[in-house]
């Protein structure tokens, strides 16, 4: 009889541990809006959550402050930057230095001459376009004075 009582107690103990583990997993996964009713659902629910709610992010640092935009009078110039990432981004942030000033270009907002960002006190302006195929085209307008600008970081989000 002692063996049967011990076996039942161990079974109950394991059952409680499994229930506790399921509850803890649900607490973690519920942030993604998914609640599992059984242990069998958990792997598929985690895969579903990851594919819908989480994105890939790439951070590219340019320590040598390149590409460098050289002033070309008061005309718009362009440069294409290959991102060398494993996904096609939906949004890109480009961090630009221009003398003592810094600016951030957002590929969802700064997409035309009209919505471009002033990047220094000399009124140089930049915007992004052609956000596809793992590259971005940057438009740069020099106000006429010698100022120059450089990109020091790009953050790409799938």
N, C-alpha and C positions, 0 to 999 in steps of 0.2 A: 504494500500500500504506500509506503514511503516513496517508492520510486515513481508511482503514478502522481502523487501529490507534488513531488519535485518537478516532474515533467510539466504538469499543469501550471505551476508557478513560473517556470521558465518560459513557457509559451505565452502566458499573460504578460510577463516582463518584456519579451520580444515584441509582442503586439503593441504594447504601450510605446516602446522605443520607435517602432515603425510609424505609429500615429504622430508622435512628437516630431520625427524627422520630416514627415509630410507637411505638418503644420509650419515648421520652420522654413521649409522650401517655399510654401505658399506665401509666407510673410515676405520673403525675399522677392519672389516673382510677382507678387501682387502689384508692385510698383509699375510693372509693365501692363497692368490691367487684366491679368490672367489669374484665375483661381482653379487649381486642380482638385478634382473630386476623388481621384485615386492615384496611386503611385504609377500606374501604367500611363496616365495622361501627362505626367510631368516632363519627360524628355521632349515630346512633341510640343508642349506648351512653351518650353524654354526656347526651342528652335523658332517657333512662331514669334515669340516676343523679340528675340534677337534680330530676326529678319525685318520686323516692322518698326521697332522703336529705336534701335541703335544703328548708327551710321559709322562709316569709315572716316577717319580724319588723317590728313597728312600735313606735317609741319616742315616747311623747307626754309632753312636758314642760309643766307648769303653772307658769310663772314667777310668776304672780300668786297662787299658792297656792290655786287653786280646783279643784274645788268645796270650799267650806268647810263643815264640819259644825258647826252651832251646837248647843250643849247644849240638850236639851229635857227637863229633869228626869232621871228614871232609866228612861226608856222607850226602846225600840228605834225608830230612825227609819231611813228608806231614801232613797236617791237613785239614780237611773239616770243613767249616764254614757254618752253616745253617743261611740263611739271614732273615727268618721269614717275608717275604714280600708277597704282594698279586698278584704279576706278575712274569713272567720268564724274567730275564734281558737279554738284547742284549749286554750290555757293563757294566763293573764294573771297578771302580777305587778303589784301596786299598792303603791307606796311612799308611806307615810303619815308625816306629821310631827305630833307632838302635844306642843307645848312643847319641852322639851329632849330628847325621845325621838323615835326613828324606828322604824318597823316595816315589815315587808314582808308583804303578803297574797298567798298563792298560791292560784289558783283550783282547783287539784287537791287542796288540803289544807284550806284555811280556808273551808269551805262551809256551816257551820252555827254556831249559837250555841255549841255544845259545842266545836267546833274553831276558833273565832275566835281572834284575836290581841289580846293586851293591848297597847295602843298608848301608854300613858303611866303615870306612877306613881300616878295616881288610879284606875287599873283600868278605864279606858274600853276598850271592846272593839269589834272590827270583824270582819266576814266578808263573803264574796262569794257571789252567786248569780245565776241566770238568765243564764249566759254563752252568749248566742246572739244572732244577728242583729246582730253588730257593736256590741253594747252590753253593759254589765255593771251589775248592781244591787249596791250596797254597803249593808250594814246596819251601823248605828253605835249603840252603847249608851253613854250617858253615865252614869257612876257616881253622879252627883248633884252633884258639885262643878263649878265653872266651869273647864273646861279647853279644850274645843274641839279640833278636829283638821282637818288639810287633806291633800289629795293633791298631791304635787309631781311624781310621775312614774308612768306606766303603761307597761308593756312587754307587748305582745300578740304571741303566737307562733302561727302557723298549725299 
